[in-house]
């Protein structure tokens, strides 16, 4: 019997720099790519939000469809399913005589639990689930410290990593793929199949960001090869601002962090070192840091009390204040303008996220997890580690307790939009 490997795609929707895909092709006679639209990703949460809103879901659909088209160019396809992976994958293994299943590891608890469930059920079938790591700039085995000893302070993590670790080269994009033979590769779900009807009513027909690997490369190329004046006009040098423009594709794995790094090095060789290139690396390091913090501490970041056992208990019930923040009707012009942009586009820059989060937590006195859950619903670049890690630290319950009390709304306000140009632009 020929060796047939099932390649389970999740947040790794790309052909380039994909070790999982490269090895599956090399180690098998044929592969069966699979993507599962898990209904749990679109359910209501206990924090009065839904897991995935319409804008984020549309970006996901575009990204999966783009991967499908890439496989079709190789004469194959990707099997599209709706359901829980732990129920679907064992059935596929038995039906198609799969000899091994490949997937990328995740670090957040819900995603990890699904992997464990799949692994347990496959084990009963005597089938191995092989794990790959493909979401970070640095692999954990290349770090200068074990996970349990990673510094909690970002500056220490950055200094030691940049000094003692190397960024590996990218894996080559496949040139030839042999696919399993299927009569029916499954239909892409409609957006209305995934999200609540009321969430579709205000969805803008055009979006600034379009999902998929090709779109990711276009954006990366335009950014790296733009003139300095254009690049600086499009991206301020505030922390994480530059990488946030790449973050939607990084979040779904349409773009590899290593690809960004090495393409930036090529541009640097051609144009010289630009100040915003360093900001790209800084943003990638922040992504790595929070993923490794989740690996180190597990579920703690999702708890309202976080790492602070004596944290003030704030109600998790819905409230008018929370509703006003979500609906851009707080009465504060800048906060409302930012929330309006978030609701319309699914994206706001890092400084904006910091400002509206500070307002919710310290001015409105709403439990921080309500805000984190709402951004999970809305942001097209949502990553569990970065989102919940940033919110926990801002609320003073994160792993870096030195940040407690360091967020001042009025100070941020003066630095962010001293002449109210942002408010005027959003409302124009």
C-alpha positions as CSV (number, residue, x, y, z in Angstrom):
1,X,0.0,0.0,0.0
2,X,1.4,3.4,-0.9
3,X,2.1,6.0,1.8
4,X,-0.5,8.6,1.9
5,X,-0.2,11.6,4.2
6,X,-3.1,13.9,5.3
7,X,-1.9,17.5,5.6
8,X,-4.2,19.3,8.1
9,X,-4.1,23.0,7.5
10,X,-5.1,25.5,10.2
11,X,-3.3,28.9,10.6
12,X,-0.7,28.0,8.0
13,X,-2.5,28.8,4.7
14,X,0.5,29.1,2.4
15,X,2.7,27.2,0.0
16,X,6.0,29.0,0.7
17,X,8.2,28.2,3.8
18,X,5.9,25.4,4.9
19,X,8.0,22.6,6.3
20,X,4.9,20.5,7.0
21,X,3.9,20.6,3.3
22,X,7.5,20.1,2.0
23,X,8.1,17.0,4.2
24,X,4.7,15.5,3.4
25,X,5.4,15.7,-0.3
26,X,8.9,14.2,0.2
27,X,7.8,11.4,2.5
28,X,4.7,10.2,0.7
29,X,3.5,8.9,-2.7
30,X,0.5,11.3,-2.4
31,X,-0.9,13.9,0.0
32,X,-4.5,14.8,1.0
33,X,-4.6,18.5,2.0
34,X,-7.6,19.2,4.4
35,X,-9.1,22.3,5.9
36,X,-11.9,22.1,8.5
37,X,-14.2,25.0,9.2
38,X,-14.8,24.3,12.9
39,X,-18.3,25.5,14.0
40,X,-16.8,26.3,17.5
41,X,-14.8,29.2,15.9
42,X,-18.1,31.0,15.1
43,X,-20.0,30.5,18.3
44,X,-21.1,33.1,21.0
45,X,-18.7,33.4,24.0
46,X,-19.5,34.0,27.6
47,X,-18.1,37.5,27.2
48,X,-21.1,38.8,25.2
49,X,-19.2,38.5,21.8
50,X,-18.8,35.9,19.2
51,X,-15.6,34.1,18.4
52,X,-15.3,35.2,14.8
53,X,-17.1,38.2,13.3
54,X,-18.1,38.7,9.7
55,X,-15.0,40.8,8.6
56,X,-12.6,38.3,10.1
57,X,-14.6,35.3,8.7
58,X,-14.5,36.9,5.2
59,X,-10.7,37.3,5.4
60,X,-10.4,33.6,6.4
61,X,-12.6,32.5,3.5
62,X,-10.5,34.5,1.1
63,X,-7.3,33.0,2.5
64,X,-8.6,29.4,2.3
65,X,-9.9,29.9,-1.2
66,X,-6.6,31.3,-2.3
67,X,-4.8,28.2,-1.0
68,X,-7.3,26.1,-2.8
69,X,-6.5,27.9,-6.0
70,X,-2.8,27.4,-5.5
71,X,-3.3,23.6,-5.1
72,X,-5.6,23.6,-8.2
73,X,-2.7,25.1,-10.2
74,X,-0.7,21.9,-9.3
75,X,-3.5,19.8,-10.6
76,X,-5.0,19.0,-7.2
77,X,-7.2,20.6,-4.5
78,X,-7.7,20.9,-0.8
79,X,-10.6,19.0,0.8
80,X,-13.0,21.5,2.4
81,X,-15.1,20.3,5.4
82,X,-17.3,21.8,8.0
83,X,-17.2,20.2,11.4
84,X,-15.0,19.4,14.3
85,X,-11.5,18.1,13.3
86,X,-11.5,15.4,16.0
87,X,-14.6,13.9,14.4
88,X,-13.7,14.4,10.7
89,X,-10.0,13.5,10.6
90,X,-10.2,9.9,12.0
91,X,-13.0,9.2,9.5
92,X,-10.8,10.5,6.6
93,X,-7.9,8.4,7.8
94,X,-9.9,5.2,7.8
95,X,-11.7,6.0,4.5
96,X,-8.7,7.0,2.5
97,X,-6.1,4.6,4.1
98,X,-4.0,7.5,5.4
99,X,-0.7,6.4,6.9
100,X,0.2,9.6,8.8
101,X,-1.3,13.0,9.6
102,X,0.8,16.3,9.6
103,X,-0.1,19.5,11.3
104,X,1.3,22.7,12.9
105,X,1.3,23.1,16.7
106,X,-0.7,25.9,18.3
107,X,-0.1,27.3,21.7
108,X,-3.5,28.5,23.0
109,X,-5.6,26.2,25.1
110,X,-8.6,25.6,22.8
111,X,-6.5,25.0,19.7
112,X,-4.2,22.7,21.7
113,X,-7.1,20.8,23.1
114,X,-8.4,20.0,19.5
115,X,-4.9,18.7,18.6
116,X,-4.8,16.5,21.7
117,X,-8.3,15.1,20.9
118,X,-7.3,14.4,17.3
119,X,-4.0,12.8,18.4
120,X,-5.8,10.5,20.9
121,X,-8.3,9.3,18.4
122,X,-5.7,8.7,15.7
123,X,-3.6,6.8,18.2
124,X,-6.4,4.3,18.6
125,X,-6.2,3.8,14.8
126,X,-2.4,3.4,15.2
127,X,-1.8,6.5,13.1
128,X,0.7,9.1,14.1
129,X,0.0,12.9,14.3
130,X,3.2,14.6,13.5
131,X,3.7,18.1,14.8
132,X,5.5,21.0,13.1
133,X,6.4,24.5,14.2
134,X,5.9,27.2,11.6
135,X,4.4,30.3,13.1
136,X,7.4,32.0,14.6
137,X,10.6,33.7,13.5
138,X,12.7,31.6,15.8
139,X,12.0,27.9,16.4
140,X,11.9,27.0,20.1
141,X,14.9,24.6,19.7
142,X,16.9,27.5,18.4
143,X,16.3,29.8,21.4
144,X,19.2,30.3,23.8
145,X,17.1,29.1,26.7
146,X,14.5,26.4,27.3
147,X,10.8,27.4,27.3
148,X,10.6,27.3,31.1
149,X,13.5,29.8,31.4
150,X,12.4,32.3,28.8
151,X,12.7,35.8,30.3
152,X,9.3,37.3,31.2
153,X,10.6,40.8,30.4
154,X,10.5,41.4,26.6
155,X,13.7,43.5,26.4
156,X,15.7,40.6,28.0
157,X,14.1,38.1,25.6
158,X,14.9,40.3,22.6
159,X,18.5,41.0,23.7
160,X,19.4,37.3,24.3
161,X,17.5,36.0,21.3
162,X,19.0,38.5,18.8
163,X,22.5,37.9,20.2
164,X,22.5,34.1,20.5
165,X,19.8,32.7,18.0
166,X,19.8,32.5,14.3
167,X,16.8,32.9,11.9
168,X,16.7,29.8,9.7
169,X,16.4,29.9,5.9
170,X,12.9,29.4,4.4
171,X,11.8,26.1,3.1
172,X,11.4,26.0,-0.7
173,X,8.0,26.3,-2.3
174,X,6.9,23.0,-3.8
175,X,7.4,22.5,-7.6
176,X,5.5,19.2,-7.9
177,X,2.7,17.6,-5.8
178,X,1.0,14.3,-6.2
179,X,-2.5,14.4,-4.7
180,X,-4.9,11.7,-3.5
181,X,-7.8,11.1,-5.8
182,X,-11.2,12.3,-4.6
183,X,-14.5,12.6,-6.4
184,X,-15.6,15.5,-4.2
185,X,-13.3,18.0,-2.7
186,X,-16.0,19.9,-0.9
187,X,-17.6,23.3,-1.4
188,X,-16.4,26.5,0.3
189,X,-19.0,27.7,2.8
190,X,-20.8,31.0,2.2
191,X,-20.1,33.8,4.7
192,X,-23.7,33.5,5.8
193,X,-23.1,29.9,6.7
194,X,-20.5,30.8,9.2
195,X,-21.6,34.0,11.0
196,X,-24.8,35.5,12.4
197,X,-27.1,37.2,10.0
198,X,-27.1,40.5,12.0
199,X,-23.4,40.7,11.8
200,X,-23.6,40.8,8.0
201,X,-25.9,43.8,7.7
202,X,-23.2,46.5,8.2
203,X,-20.4,44.6,6.3
204,X,-18.7,46.9,3.8
205,X,-18.5,45.5,0.3
206,X,-14.9,46.4,-0.1
207,X,-12.1,45.7,2.3
208,X,-8.6,47.2,2.7
209,X,-7.1,43.7,3.3
210,X,-7.8,40.7,1.1
211,X,-6.9,37.3,2.3
212,X,-4.5,34.9,0.7
213,X,-0.8,34.2,0.0
214,X,-0.6,36.2,-3.2
215,X,-2.1,39.3,-1.6
216,X,0.3,38.9,1.3
217,X,3.3,38.9,-1.1
218,X,1.9,42.0,-3.0
219,X,1.6,43.9,0.3
220,X,5.1,42.8,1.5
221,X,6.6,43.8,-1.9
222,X,4.9,47.2,-2.0
223,X,6.1,48.0,1.5
224,X,9.7,46.9,1.2
225,X,10.2,48.4,-2.3
226,X,8.4,51.7,-1.7
227,X,10.5,54.8,-1.4
228,X,11.3,55.9,2.2
229,X,8.9,58.8,2.1
230,X,6.0,56.6,1.1
231,X,6.8,53.9,3.6
232,X,7.1,56.4,6.4
233,X,3.8,58.0,5.3
234,X,2.1,54.7,5.5
235,X,3.6,53.5,8.8
236,X,4.6,55.5,11.8
237,X,7.5,54.3,13.9
238,X,5.4,53.6,17.0
239,X,5.9,50.1,18.5
240,X,4.5,47.3,16.3
241,X,3.0,49.8,13.8
242,X,4.8,48.5,10.8
243,X,4.4,44.8,11.3
244,X,0.7,45.4,12.0
245,X,0.2,46.2,8.4
246,X,1.5,42.6,7.6
247,X,-0.2,41.1,10.6
248,X,-3.5,40.0,9.0
249,X,-1.6,37.6,6.7
250,X,0.9,36.6,9.4
251,X,-2.0,35.6,11.7
252,X,-3.5,33.1,9.2
253,X,-0.1,31.9,8.1
254,X,-0.6,33.3,4.6
255,X,2.8,34.9,5.2
256,X,5.8,33.3,7.0
257,X,7.7,35.4,9.5
258,X,10.9,34.1,8.1
259,X,9.9,35.1,4.6
260,X,9.3,38.6,5.9
261,X,12.7,38.6,7.6
262,X,14.7,37.4,4.6
263,X,12.8,39.5,2.1
264,X,13.6,42.5,4.3
265,X,17.3,41.5,4.4
266,X,17.2,41.5,0.5
267,X,15.6,44.9,0.5
268,X,18.2,46.1,3.0
269,X,21.0,44.9,0.8
270,X,19.5,46.8,-2.2
271,X,18.4,50.0,-0.5
272,X,20.4,50.2,2.7
273,X,19.1,50.0,6.2
274,X,15.8,51.8,6.7
275,X,14.5,52.8,10.1
276,X,11.2,51.0,9.5
277,X,13.0,47.7,8.7
278,X,14.0,47.5,12.4
279,X,10.4,48.0,13.4
280,X,9.4,44.9,11.3
281,X,11.9,42.7,13.2
282,X,10.7,44.2,16.5
283,X,7.1,43.4,15.6
284,X,8.0,39.8,14.7
285,X,9.9,39.4,18.0
286,X,6.8,40.6,19.9
287,X,4.8,37.9,18.1
288,X,7.3,35.3,19.1
289,X,7.5,36.5,22.6
290,X,3.8,36.1,23.3
291,X,3.6,32.7,21.6
292,X,6.5,31.5,23.8
293,X,4.9,33.1,26.9
294,X,1.7,31.1,26.1
295,X,3.9,28.0,25.7
296,X,5.5,28.7,29.1
297,X,2.4,29.6,31.1
298,X,-0.6,28.0,29.3
299,X,-4.1,29.2,30.2
300,X,-3.2,31.9,32.7
301,X,-3.5,34.7,30.2
302,X,-7.2,34.0,29.6
303,X,-8.1,34.3,33.3
304,X,-9.5,37.7,34.5
305,X,-7.1,37.6,37.4
306,X,-4.2,36.5,35.2
307,X,-1.0,36.3,37.2
308,X,-2.2,38.6,39.9
309,X,-3.9,36.5,42.6
310,X,-5.3,39.5,44.4
311,X,-6.7,41.3,41.3
312,X,-9.8,43.3,41.8
313,X,-12.9,41.3,40.8
314,X,-15.0,43.0,38.2
315,X,-18.3,41.8,36.9
316,X,-18.4,39.9,33.6
317,X,-21.9,40.9,32.9
318,X,-22.9,43.0,29.9
319,X,-23.3,46.7,30.6
320,X,-24.2,50.0,28.9
321,X,-20.6,51.1,29.2
322,X,-19.3,48.1,27.4
323,X,-22.0,48.5,24.7
324,X,-21.1,52.1,24.2
325,X,-17.5,51.2,23.7
326,X,-18.3,48.4,21.2
327,X,-20.7,50.6,19.2
328,X,-18.4,53.7,19.1
329,X,-20.9,55.7,21.2
330,X,-18.9,56.6,24.3
331,X,-19.0,60.3,23.6
332,X,-15.2,60.5,23.5
333,X,-14.4,61.6,19.9
334,X,-11.1,59.8,19.4
335,X,-12.2,56.5,21.1
336,X,-15.4,56.4,19.1
337,X,-13.5,57.2,15.8
338,X,-11.1,54.3,16.5
339,X,-13.9,51.9,17.4
340,X,-15.8,52.9,14.3
341,X,-12.7,52.1,12.2
342,X,-12.4,48.7,13.9
343,X,-16.0,47.8,13.3
344,X,-15.9,48.8,9.7
345,X,-12.5,47.4,8.6
346,X,-11.5,44.8,11.2
347,X,-8.2,46.5,11.7
348,X,-6.7,49.3,13.8
349,X,-3.0,49.9,14.5
350,X,-1.2,49.1,17.7
351,X,-1.3,52.6,19.1
352,X,-5.1,52.7,18.6
353,X,-5.5,49.3,20.3
354,X,-3.6,50.5,23.2
355,X,-5.6,53.7,23.5
356,X,-9.1,52.1,23.3
357,X,-8.1,49.3,25.7
358,X,-6.7,51.8,28.2
359,X,-10.0,53.7,28.0
360,X,-12.1,50.6,28.5
361,X,-10.1,49.3,31.5
362,X,-9.1,52.5,33.3
363,X,-11.7,55.0,32.4
364,X,-14.9,52.9,32.0
365,X,-13.7,50.3,34.6
366,X,-14.9,47.4,32.5
367,X,-13.3,44.0,32.9
368,X,-10.4,43.7,30.5
369,X,-11.4,40.2,29.2
370,X,-14.6,41.7,27.7
371,X,-12.4,44.0,25.5
372,X,-10.0,41.2,24.6
373,X,-13.0,39.0,23.5
374,X,-14.4,41.7,21.4
375,X,-11.2,42.3,19.6
376,X,-11.0,38.5,19.1
377,X,-14.3,38.8,17.3
378,X,-13.4,41.8,15.1
379,X,-9.6,41.8,14.3
380,X,-8.6,40.2,11.0
381,X,-5.1,39.8,12.5
382,X,-6.3,38.1,15.6
383,X,-3.8,35.8,17.3
384,X,-4.7,34.4,20.7
385,X,-1.2,34.9,22.2
386,X,-0.7,38.5,21.0
387,X,-4.2,39.6,21.7
388,X,-4.7,38.1,25.2
389,X,-1.1,38.6,26.2
390,X,-1.2,42.4,25.4
391,X,-4.6,42.9,27.1
392,X,-3.5,41.1,30.3
393,X,-0.3,43.1,30.5
394,X,-2.3,46.4,29.9
395,X,-4.7,45.4,32.7
396,X,-1.9,44.8,35.1
397,X,-2.5,41.1,35.4
398,X,0.1,39.9,32.8
399,X,3.3,38.0,33.4
400,X,5.4,41.2,33.4
401,X,4.2,42.8,36.6
402,X,6.5,45.8,36.1
403,X,4.0,47.1,33.6
404,X,1.2,47.4,36.3
405,X,-0.1,50.9,36.5
406,X,2.0,52.2,33.6
407,X,-0.9,53.0,31.2
408,X,-2.1,56.5,31.3
409,X,-5.0,57.4,29.1
410,X,-4.5,61.2,29.0
411,X,-0.8,60.8,28.3
412,X,-1.6,58.5,25.4
413,X,-4.3,60.8,24.1
414,X,-1.9,63.7,23.8
415,X,0.7,61.6,22.0
416,X,-1.7,59.9,19.7
417,X,-3.7,62.7,18.0
418,X,-2.8,66.2,19.3
419,X,-4.5,68.0,16.4
420,X,-7.5,65.6,16.0
421,X,-6.5,64.8,12.5
422,X,-7.3,61.1,13.0
423,X,-10.9,61.8,14.1
424,X,-11.5,64.1,11.1
425,X,-10.1,61.4,8.7
426,X,-12.3,58.6,10.1
427,X,-15.4,60.7,10.0
428,X,-14.7,62.2,6.5
